[in-house]
């Protein structure tokens, strides 16, 4: 589901997107003139939808923002950073170490002629933030799970606090102009937005209640544990990059083919290199020409970019190129920076009737807690052949 806020073309534009599995709202907010944009709380299973809208609108997405570390879905922020070259940003208190910017209260996130202001609104989680955009027509606030329509987020896990949430609602969000549009992180009844004024008067959890009454209400909710929390939280602390439920990057037997949806499978760099050396497969590097020149390349790899920065469209010569490479009849193993673009390329090659595998971890591996690459796996770290121009 997609809805778009039709405001004056002098104001920032809001596109609201919905994931039915988790009832999560994702937001694209953009400058209608420069087309600079931010995406808020993206969902991994909706990445193709989101990229298609971004491409159709011609948007230049500068930021992927998280309101908190989600327990009900996995973010696509890390994937979008790979695909679009954007920056990831998350609340400092959420300990999402792979985010390139750790947001603090009052920090400004610019896009085009506009800017979002980060508001620390703890309670649902200790690090939760809302993002406020002041406009001439009343403004917008993207509240994540802090403030919902006629409700609020739970406070019984992830260092939640009913007392802190009451303060965030009454002393931070409810101090915004009453005509500020409220864009929530979820809704389970088909509602799309509200206003600060409406919530001050009609929110059943907080309107007319003292802090003690609010805390008593929250303590009696007795909600079930989120179905995906053991999977989602560890992944989201790593910007959505694939992990196991324990939070450790998956390290299976390097000679094992892992099953995958839409292509032949995932393999570690060692198995891919073994296939290439034994004449069973052709290695295809789908990174951009600039990446291969600056970061390094594998001499035996066939260069065929999936995308060329800064263009977000798929390389129009990819299909013809991959067909020509596959004409040998050998398996195709696809390499990118960290095993993200190569998944999309493997899916495309498979749709063309080619046996295609994705190389896990890619050339540089996943980012560590300081957002540095080269220490968590990857072709280079595993000691396989490569050169630099």
N, C-alpha and C positions, 0 to 999 in steps of 0.2 A: 504494500500500500504506500502511496506517495501523495502528499498534499503540499501545496505551495502557498505561502502567505503573499497575497497580492498587495504590496504596498507601493507607495510612490517610488518611481525610479531614481529618486534622489536618496532613498533610504536603503539600508542593507536588506537583502532578500533572504528569506528563510525557506528551505525545503525540508519538510518533515517526512521521514521514512520509517517504516514499521517492519519489525521482524516478528512473524506470527508465533514462532516456536517459543520465544522468551518474552513476548509482548514488550520488546525494547524499542524505544524511539531513538533513531539516529538523526542528526541534523547536519545539513549543509548550509552554511551561512556565507553569503558572498556579496562583494561589491559589484553592483550591476554595470559599472563603467570599466573598471580594470579587470573584472572577473577573478580577482584574487579571492580565495575562499579558505574556510576552515571546515573540518568535519569533526563532529562531537559524538563520542561513544559509538564508533563503528563496530559492526558485528562480522565475525570472520565468514560466516555462511552467506553473507550478503555482499561479499566483495565484488563479485561480477556485476550485480545490480548497481552498486555504488559507482564503480568505474565507468559503467555505461552512461549513467546520468552525468557524471563529471565530463565525460567526452562529449556527450550530446550538447551540453550547455557551454562547452569550451572553457570550463573553469580551470583555474590554476590554483590548486589546493596547496596552501603553504604550511598548514598545521593539521595534525590529528591530535585531538584533545580527549583526555579521559576525565570524567567527573570523579571516579574512584576506581578501585580494583573490583571488578564485577564478579558476582558469585553465580550468575545465571546464564552467562554466555561468555564466549571467548572473543576478545577484541581482534580486529584486523589491523590495528595501528602499525604493527611491525611489517605486515605484508604491504600495506599502502606505502610505507616508507621505501620499501624496495621497488615497488612498481612506479611510484610517482615522484620520488626524490624529495618528499616533504619532511618536515621536522615533527617528531613526536614530543608531546608535553603531557605531564601528569602531575598531580599534587605531590609535593615533597613528602607529606606525611603518609603517603600510600606505599612508599618503598618500592616503586616500580623503577628499578635501577637502570633498565635499558632505555627509558625515555631520555631523549637528548636534552630536554629542559625540565628541571624540577621546579614546579610552580610554587610560589609563596603568595600569601594573602596580599592583594592589591596589585599583583603583577599584571602588566598589560601585554596582550597578545594582538599585534597589529595585522591587519589584512586590508590591502588597498587603502582607501580613505577612512577606514573604520578600525575599531579595536574592541576586543573583549577585555573585561576586567575580571581577574580571578578573585573570587570571594571564598575564603575558608569557611565552610559551613559544616563542621563536624557533627557527629551524632549517629548517622547511619553507619559510617565508619569514621575512625579517628582522623583520616586525611581528607574526607569528602570535600569537594569544591563545587560551587556554582559559577556560572560565567554570565556576566552582566554586560549588555550592550545598550548604551544610552543612545536614544534617537530623538528627533524632533516630534515624533508621533507616539511617545510613551515608553519606548524601550522594550527590551526583551531580556528575560533571564532563563538560562538553561540550568535546571535544578537537579538533574540526575535523579538519585533516589532520596534526596533530602526532602523536597516538597513535591508531593504528587497532587493530582486533582482530587480534592476532598479527602486527602489522606497524607501519609508521609512514609518514609522508608522504615523498616524494622531496625531495632537497635540491639539485638541479642547475639551478635557475632561480629568478628573483625574489629574488636575494640570499640564497638558501638556504645553509645551512652544516651539514655533518654533525657538526662539533664542537659547535656551538650546540644542535643537536637532541639529541645525547647528554646534554648538561647539562640541557636542558628535561625530558627523560624521566626521568633518574635522580635529579636533584637538586630537581625541582619536582613533577612529577606523581607519581612513585613515593614521594614523601614524604607524600602524602595518606593518610588511613586506608585500610587494605587492603580494607575492604568498600565503598568508594566505587564506585558504578556508573559505568562508562565508557560514554559515548554518543559514538560516532565520527562523523566527517563523511562517511565513505563505508564501504561494504562491498560486495565483489564476489562473495560466496559465500552471501548470504542470512542472515548473522549480524546480530543486532540490537544486542547490548550485551555488555559484559564487566565485569570489576572490576579495580581497581588490583592487588589481590593476584594474580589470574590472570595479568595482563600482566607483573608482576614476574618470575614463575616460568616463563611459557610463551611470551612474545613472542619469536619466532624471530629478530628483527632485533637485539634488545638483551639478552635474558636471558643472564646468564653471560658477557657479552662486555666486554672492556675498551674504552675509548674508541678506541684505535688499531684494534682489531678491527672495531668498529662503523663507523668511517670507511672502512675497507677494503671492508666489505660494501656500503656506500652508493655508493662510487666505482665499484663493478663492476656496478651495476644496469643501466646502459645502456638506460634506458627511452625509448620514442619520445616526441616532442614532443606535448603535449596537443592534440587535434584542434581545439579552439575557442579556444586561447590568444590568438591575434591579435585575435579578436573580443571575447572575454570579459574579458580584463584591462582594456583601455581603458574598456569599459562599466562594469565594477565599480569602477574608480577614480572613477566619477561616479554611484555608488549605483544602477547598472543603467539609468540614463536612456539612451535610444537614441542611439548614436554610430556613426561609421564605424570601420573597423579601425585607423585611424591615431590615434584618440583625439580627433579634432576633431568638434564638434557638426556634423551634416550641414547643409550650406548649398547646396542645389540651386537651380536656376532657380526663382524665386518664382512663376512662372506655370505650373509643371509640376505635374500630378496624379501623386502617387506611389501605386503600387498597394498595396493592403492586404488582409489576410485578414479576411473577415467583414463588410466594409462597402465603400462605393464608392471610397474612397481618402483619402489625406492631402493637404491643401493648405496652403500658407503663408497667413498673414493677408492679404497683399496680394491674392491671387487670390480669397479668400473675400469681401473687401470689394468687389472689382470685380464679382463676381457679384451681391452685394446691391444695389449702386448701379445695375446694369444691369437689375434686375428678374428675374434668373435664379434667385435663391436667397433663402431666409429664414435669417437669423442667429439661432441659439438659444443662449442662455447657460445652461449647465447647472451653474454654480456655485451655492452656497447663497445665500439671501437676505442673510445676514450678510456674506459676501464681497463681494457687489455693493455693499452699503452702505458697507463700510469701505474697500475697496481701489479701487473704481471700476467703472464700467459703460459699455457701449456703448449710446447712446440708441436706436439702431435695432434692438437685439436683443430677441428675445422671451425673457423669463425663464421657465425651466422647470428647476428643480433636479433633478439626478440623485439626489442625497442631501442631506438636511438635517442638519448636525452638531447634536448628537453622535451621532445615530442612524446605524448603519451599513447599515441596510436601504435598498434602492432606494425612491425616492419612489413610493408606490402610485398616484399620479396621473400618473406619467410617461407611461405608454402612451396614456392618453386625451388628454393634453396634446399629445404629439407627433403623434398622428393628426389632431387638430384643426388644428395648424399646417400639417401636410402636405396638408391638404385643398385648398390652393391649387394643388396640382400642381407647385409649384416644388421645386428641390433644397433640401435642408436642410444647413446648415453649422453645426457644433457647436463651441462655445467653452467651455473651462474654465480652470483656473489655469495649467497648463503642458502641456496636451495629453494627459492621462492618463484622467481621468473621461470626457472627451469621446469617447475610443475606445470605452469600454464603452457609452456612450449611443448612439454610431453603430452599434455591433453590434446593440444592441437594436432601434433604429429599423429597421435593415435587415431584421431578422427579422420585422418587422411589414409588410414590403413597401414601405418608404420608401427613396428614394435619399438616403443620408446620408453626409456627409464630415466627417472630423475636421480641426480646425484645429491644425496643428503649432505648438508652443511655447506655445499658449494665451495668456492675457491678460498673465501676468507673466514668462513665459520660464523657462528652467531655472536652478537655483541655480549661482552661480559657486564658485570655490575656497573662499570664505569663507561659503558657504551663503546668500548674499544673492541675491535675485531682482531682475530689472529691467534687467540688463546683458547677458544672453545671450539676445537675441531676445524675442519676445512682441509682442502687439498694441500695447501702450503704447510700447515701445522703438522699434518700427518707424514710429511717428508717425501711427498711424491714429486716427480720432476716438474719444474717450472723455470721460467726465465723472466727477466725484466728488460724492457726496451732501453 
